[in-house]
Amino acid sequence: MTIRQKCDDISMPRTAVRRVRATRYVTPLREGGSLPAIIEADDDGLYVLKFRGAGQGPLALVAEFLSAGIGHALGLSVPEIVLVDLDAALGRNEPDREIYDLLMASVGLNLALDYLPGSVMFDQAAGDRPGSEFASRAVWFDAFVTNVDRTARNPNLLRWHNHFYLIDHGASLYFQHSWENIPQASDSRFPAIRQHVLLPWASGIRAADEFLRPRLNAGFFAALVADLPAEWIAEEQRRAGYLEFFERRLKSGGFVQEAIAAHAQLI
């Protein structure tokens, strides 16, 4: 049975990811190791572009695409993602050699997130206090997708118009760098959740599990994986690996118990 056929077995409504064309390079965001940039697209929108030619390669885009899709299905505040066609002409007059090389290495299909103008990074010292429900659901989500990159050092959490938004999931799904470990990764309790920046407020992880788990199913995962652009990953076997990971992990309870235990140790 192919992934597309499996989509028809059990499906959940999904919003198609839009595709736009980059028309203007606005400015680099040099705080990111992969040198993302703000760009303007042919729909007149501004986006934070993640380059396929960056050091992490297209697998970081795959992780971002899949994790954001799951975040949206769970009802979490994740900025809209779009697929972005980047033409070589965009960097033709770029004087910065590093940026020029990155643009040329990324010609083709890339990924971007909706730009949130005026947003600021989460800062506990500045008085940011998330609610228990949001924090618990965010911790559950990051434990599920094995996201190691939402820590006090690097929150990847924006405050915009008094709401928190989860960003930057390129470091999630790290099993994809070692495909033979899918069973172990699927069943992992994910001890890295103990470093999660929102863990102190996540007092409702069990309730979050009861609410979030039913929102995911095999049909949703199959549709999500089937939508991965072939430009980033072409092998059907690899797509099947993602599907296996998600289905096995959803059945696992270890990551939830680990998160609950980690929070209990803080109080």
C-alpha positions in Angstrom: 0.0 0.0 0.0 1.4 3.4 -1.0 1.3 6.5 1.3 -1.2 8.1 -1.1 -3.5 5.0 -0.8 -3.2 5.1 3.0 -4.3 8.8 3.0 -7.7 7.6 1.8 -8.2 5.1 4.7 -8.3 7.6 7.5 -8.1 11.3 6.7 -8.4 14.6 8.5 -9.1 17.9 6.8 -5.8 19.8 6.0 -5.2 23.2 4.5 -3.0 23.0 1.5 0.4 24.7 1.8 0.5 27.7 -0.5 3.3 28.2 -3.0 4.7 31.6 -3.8 7.6 33.1 -5.7 10.3 35.2 -4.0 10.5 38.7 -5.6 12.8 40.7 -3.3 15.5 39.8 -0.8 14.8 42.3 2.1 17.4 41.6 4.8 19.3 38.7 6.4 18.6 37.5 10.0 22.1 36.9 11.2 21.1 35.6 14.6 20.3 32.3 12.9 23.1 29.8 12.2 21.6 29.1 8.8 21.4 32.8 7.8 17.6 32.9 7.2 16.3 36.1 5.6 13.2 38.2 5.3 11.9 38.2 1.7 9.0 39.6 -0.1 6.9 37.3 -2.3 4.6 37.7 -5.3 1.6 37.8 -3.0 3.0 41.0 -1.5 3.6 39.1 1.8 6.8 39.2 3.9 8.2 35.8 5.0 11.2 34.4 6.9 12.9 32.2 4.3 14.7 29.1 5.3 17.2 28.2 2.5 17.6 24.7 1.2 21.2 25.5 0.5 22.0 26.3 4.1 24.3 24.1 6.1 21.6 21.8 7.4 20.4 21.1 3.9 16.9 20.1 2.8 16.3 17.8 5.8 15.9 20.9 8.0 13.1 22.1 5.6 11.5 18.6 5.8 11.6 18.8 9.6 10.1 22.3 9.5 7.4 21.3 7.1 6.3 18.2 9.0 6.5 19.7 12.5 4.6 22.9 11.5 1.9 20.8 9.8 1.5 18.8 13.0 1.5 22.0 15.1 -1.3 23.4 13.0 -3.3 20.2 13.3 -3.0 20.4 17.1 -4.3 24.0 17.0 -1.0 25.5 18.2 0.2 29.0 17.3 2.6 28.2 14.5 3.1 30.9 11.8 1.8 29.8 8.4 4.4 28.1 6.3 4.6 28.5 2.5 6.7 26.9 -0.2 8.9 29.5 -1.9 10.3 29.3 -5.5 13.6 31.2 -5.6 15.0 32.3 -8.9 18.7 32.9 -9.6 17.9 36.4 -10.6 17.1 37.3 -7.0 20.7 37.3 -6.0 22.2 38.6 -9.2 23.2 42.0 -7.7 23.9 40.8 -4.2 27.2 42.3 -3.0 27.6 40.1 0.1 29.5 37.0 -1.1 28.1 34.8 1.7 24.5 35.8 0.9 25.1 35.5 -2.8 26.5 31.9 -2.5 23.6 31.0 -0.3 21.0 32.3 -2.8 22.7 30.5 -5.6 22.8 27.2 -3.7 19.1 27.6 -2.9 17.7 28.2 -6.4 14.5 26.2 -6.6 12.0 25.3 -3.9 12.5 26.6 -0.3 10.4 27.0 2.7 9.3 30.2 4.6 7.3 31.2 7.6 4.9 34.2 7.8 6.8 37.2 9.1 5.4 38.6 12.3 6.5 42.3 12.3 7.3 43.7 15.7 7.4 40.3 17.4 9.9 39.8 20.2 11.6 36.6 21.5 10.2 35.1 24.7 12.0 36.5 27.7 11.1 35.3 31.2 13.3 38.1 32.7 11.1 40.6 30.9 8.0 39.2 32.5 6.7 36.8 29.9 4.5 34.2 31.6 2.7 31.7 29.4 -0.5 30.0 30.6 -0.4 26.4 31.8 -2.6 25.2 28.9 -0.4 26.6 26.2 2.8 25.6 27.9 1.6 22.1 28.4 0.5 21.6 24.9 3.7 23.1 23.5 5.8 20.7 25.7 3.7 17.8 24.5 4.2 18.8 20.9 7.9 19.3 21.1 8.3 16.0 22.9 6.3 14.3 20.2 8.4 15.7 17.3 11.6 15.4 19.4 12.4 19.1 19.1 15.7 19.8 21.0 15.7 23.5 20.2 13.3 25.3 22.5 15.4 26.0 25.5 16.1 29.0 27.8 19.2 29.6 25.7 17.2 29.6 22.4 13.5 29.7 23.1 12.3 29.9 19.4 9.1 31.4 20.9 7.9 34.8 19.7 5.4 37.1 21.5 3.3 38.9 19.0 0.1 40.9 19.9 0.1 39.3 23.3 0.1 35.8 21.9 3.0 33.3 21.8 4.1 31.7 18.5 6.2 28.6 18.1 8.9 28.9 15.4 11.9 27.2 14.0 11.5 23.4 14.0 14.4 22.5 11.8 16.1 20.7 14.6 13.2 18.4 15.3 12.8 14.8 14.0 16.5 14.2 14.4 16.0 10.5 13.7 16.0 11.4 10.0 19.8 11.7 10.2 20.1 8.1 11.2 17.3 6.1 9.5 18.2 2.7 11.0 17.1 4.0 14.4 13.4 4.7 13.6 12.1 2.1 16.1 14.3 3.4 19.0 13.6 7.0 18.1 9.8 6.4 18.0 9.8 4.8 21.4 12.2 7.3 23.0 11.1 9.0 26.2 13.0 12.1 24.9 14.9 13.2 28.1 15.9 16.4 26.3 12.4 17.7 27.2 13.8 18.5 30.7 15.5 21.5 29.1 12.3 22.9 27.6 11.9 26.6 28.3 8.2 26.3 29.0 8.4 23.2 31.3 8.0 25.3 34.5 4.5 26.3 33.4 3.5 23.0 31.9 1.4 21.7 34.8 -1.3 20.1 32.6 0.7 17.7 30.4 -1.7 14.8 31.1 -4.7 16.9 30.1 -2.8 18.1 27.0 -2.2 14.5 26.0 -5.9 13.7 26.3 -6.8 16.7 24.2 -4.0 16.6 21.5 -3.6 12.8 20.9 -7.1 12.4 19.3 -6.4 15.2 16.8 -3.7 13.1 15.1 -4.2 9.8 13.2 -2.6 7.6 10.5 -4.5 9.2 7.7 -3.4 12.7 8.7 0.2 11.6 8.9 0.0 9.9 5.5 -1.5 13.0 3.9 1.1 15.2 5.5 4.1 13.0 4.5 2.7 12.6 0.9 2.7 16.4 0.6 6.4 16.6 1.2 8.0 18.2 -2.0 9.9 15.8 -4.1 12.6 18.4 -4.5 13.5 17.8 -0.9 13.0 14.1 -0.6 12.1 11.8 -3.4 12.5 8.2 -2.0 9.2 6.5 -1.1 11.1 4.5 1.4 12.1 7.6 3.3 8.5 8.9 3.3 7.5 5.6 4.7 10.0 6.0 7.4 8.5 9.3 8.6 5.1 7.6 8.6 6.3 4.7 10.6 7.9 7.1 13.1 4.8 9.2 13.6 2.4 6.2 13.9 4.7 4.4 16.4 5.3 7.6 18.4 1.6 8.4 18.7 1.0 4.9 20.2 3.9 5.4 22.7 3.3 7.0 26.0 6.9 7.2 27.1 7.5 10.8 26.0 4.4 12.0 27.9 5.5 10.3 31.1 9.0 11.7 30.7 7.6 15.2 30.4 5.2 14.8 33.4 8.1 13.5 35.5 10.4 16.3 34.4 7.8 18.9 35.4 7.2 17.2 38.7 10.9 17.5 39.6 10.7 21.3 39.2 8.0 21.8 41.8 
